Amino acid sequence: MKWVYRIVSLFMAVLFAGPLVWMLFVSFKEEGMKIITVLDWFSPPYSLEVYKEILGGTKLTDWIANSLLVAAFVTVLTVAAAALAGFALSKIPFRYRTLMFFVVLAGLLIPGEATIIPLYQVAKDMNLLNSYQGLIIPALASPVAVIVLKSFFDGIPNDLLESVQMDGGGSWRIFMRIMLPLCRPALASMAILTFIGSWNNFLWPFLSITDDNLFTLPMGIPTLMSQYSEDYVKPMVINAIASIPIIVLFVIFERQIVKGISMSGIKG
């Protein structure tokens, strides 16, 4: 049966990699190319002129920088907040702890689109629209990250924490010296998934940003591609450039991404 799995795996790999390979080859073609057969997509001549035009004549690099900046801040702050919340819910006894956990759990049942109008109104009242703060702060609440990290903290024996407390260590020392080092795989997985989610986020930036200097990639790409609807090359160049950071991230952290998906129960 192994050869069946290998054939199926190879077929799936070709199925998913095919569009990426096609995009890459087309992005190096010359504008106004004539396509008669399938082989014409992949055959010379090749050119970098369109790359130079897109990189030098558009704001694509600025949008990439905006996406990287927003995703980096969202990732660091979200994971830090989720780790603190997960630790408190798991190891610190306080009144209504169970109720608080179910409140966080209920956050998974509410689709983001249902809260978008009150979120927009709050951001407007706080003068957060058209700002980096407006892109970052609303994205920091992550019930999935809190629940996943809490489950990891639950797996750490309380006896280990009690021994530290007997030596005079407080909650902050326990959190920093014991909990975080033991949960590095979970932290890494949540960080990667949070980064990807922020990188691909479209709805909130679309509603909260009107200044094209603050556009992120999911907003900027449709705006830019609408100008080049008559030719394949420029849209493929735009997509190729925009895909490079996330492809590099996936290649480097493939294992952590797969582990994070399996831990969080996300399907897709």
N, C-alpha and C positions, 0 to 999 in steps of 0.2 A: 504493500500500500504506500510505501514511501515515495515511489516514483509518481504516484497520483498526486500526492501533496506537493511534490516538487513542480510538477507540470502546472497545477492550479496556482501555486505561488508565483511561478514565472509568468503565467498569463496575467495575474493581477498586477505584478510589478510593471509589465509592459503597458497594461491598461492605464495605470496611474502615471507612469513616467512618460508615456507617449506625448501627451499635450505639452509637457514641459520641454521635451526635446524639440518638438515642432516650433514652440514659441522661441526657443533659443536660436534655431536656424533661421527662422523668418526675421528675427530682430537684426541679423547681420546681412540681410539682403538689401539691395538698392531700391529706392522708391520707384514706383511705376513699373515694377517687374511684371513680366507676362508669365502667367501660369497656364500651361497646357496640360501637363501630366503631373502626377503626384511627385515624381522625382524632381520636378522643377523647384519644389519647395526647399530641397536640400542641396541642390547643386550650385556651384559658383555662377557668377561672381559674388563676392562678399564685400561689405563696406562698413566702415565705422562712422561714416558721415552723419547718419541719423542719430547715433549715440551722442556725437558732439553737439548736434543741434538741440537735442532734448536736454542734455546736461547744461548747455550754455545759454539756452534761450527760454527756459521755463523755470518755474519754482519747485521742480520736483525734488531737488536736493534739499531745499528748505523744508519741504513737507516730510521728507525722510528724517531730517534732524528733529522736527517737531514730534514725529511719532516715536522716535527713539527716546527723546527727553521725557515725554508724557508716560510712555510705557515703563521706563526705568523708575521714575518716581512712584508711579502707581504700584509697581511690583514691590519695591522696597517697603513702602508705607503699608500696603495691604498685608503683606506677609508678617510685618512687625506687629500690626494691630491684631491680626488673626492669631498669632502665636501668644500674645498676651491674653487675649480673650479665651483662647482654648485652655491655657494654663489655669486661669482663674476658674473656669467652669469645671475643670478636671480635678484640681488639687487644693483649691482654697475654699474652705467651707464658709458660706455666708447665707443669709436669709434669701429665700426665693431663688436659689441657684437652679433648681430644677425648672422653675417657671422661666427663668432667663434662657435656659437651654432650649426650651420649647418655643420661645419667641424667636431665637435664632433659627431653629429648625423650620419655623413657619415662613421664614424669609425665602426658603426654597420653593414654597408653594405659590408665591406671588410673582408673576412674570414681570420683567423689568418694564415692559411697555405700559403696565397698569399704573406705575408710579411716575411715569415720565412727565405728566402735566404738573402734579404738585412739586416734583423735583425742579422743573423749569421755573415755576413761580418762586420757589425758595432761592434758587440761584439768581433770579432777577432781582429779588428784594435785597440780596446780599451783594449785588453788583459784581457777580462772578462771571457773567456772560462775556464772551469775547476776551477770555484771559486763560492763561495756563492753569491758574488755580481752579477755574471752572471746569476744565477738562480733567483735572486730577482728583479733586476732593470728592465729587459724587461717585467716583469709581472705587473708592477705598473699602466700602462695605462688601464683604464676601462671605456669606453664610457657608458656602462649600468649604472654604479654607479653614474657617473656625471649626467646623464639625470634623474635618479630616484631621486637623492637628490635635483637637481634643481627644479623638480616638487613639492617637499615638501616645499622648500624655497619659491616658487611662491605662495603657499597657506597661507603664513604668511602675515598679513596685513601690508602695508607700513606705516600706521598711527602709529603702535607700534614702528617701527624703527625711525620715525621722532620724536617721543616723547623722545627717548633716545638721539638722536642727539641734541635736544634742551637743554638737560641737560649736553651737552658737551662730550657725548660719541662718539668715532670714529668707523670706520668700524670694527676694530679688537675687540673692546669691544662688539659691536653688535653681531658679529659672535660667540664669546666665551660665552657671558652671556645670549643671547636670542636665537639665531638660533640653536646652538647645543643642548641645553636642550630640545627645542621643537621638535627636529627631532630625538630624541633617538631611537624610533622604526625603523625608516628608516635606521639609522646608524647601529643598531644591525643586521637588516636583510641583509644589504649589507656586513657587516663584516662576517657573517656566510656563505653567498653564496661565498664570495671571498675566505674564508678559504677552503671550500670544493673544489672550482675550482682549487686552488693551490695544495691541497692535491692530487687531481686526475690527475694533469697535467703530461703528458707523453712525448709529442712530443718535447718540447723545452729542457727538461733535457736530452732526448735521443740524441739530436744533439749537445748539448753544454758540456756534461760531459762525460769524458772517464775514470776518476779515480774512481774506485769502492768505495773508502772511502767517496766520495761525492754523491754517488747515493741516490736518493730519492726512496720511496717505489714503485711507478709505474715502475721505472727502475729496481730496485733490485729484485722484486718478479719474473718477467719472467726469469731473469738470474739464480736465485736460483732454481726455479721450474723445469727448464730444466734438472737439475741433478737428479730429482726424478720422472721421467715420468713413471716408472714401478710400482709405488705403490701409493695408494690413501692417505695414512695417512699423510705423510710429506707435500704434497701440501696443504692438509686441515689444518694442523697445521699452516703453513705459512700464509694462508689466514685468519685463525681465529685470530692470533696475530695481523695481519695488520688491521683487521676490527675493533678491539676493540676501538681505539681512535675515529674513525668517528661514530661508533654506540653510544658511550657515548655522543658525541657532539650532535647527533640527538635527543637522549632521553632528554637531558637537554634543548635544544633550539628548540624543535619541533614546537612550535607555531610561533616563529620568522622565522623559515625556511619556513613554509607554507606561512606566511605573505609576506616574501621577494619574494617568487616565484610569488605570485599573483600580487605584486606591479611591479615587473620587467617585467612581461609578458612572462616569460620563461615557455615553455611547456616541460614536460618530466616526 
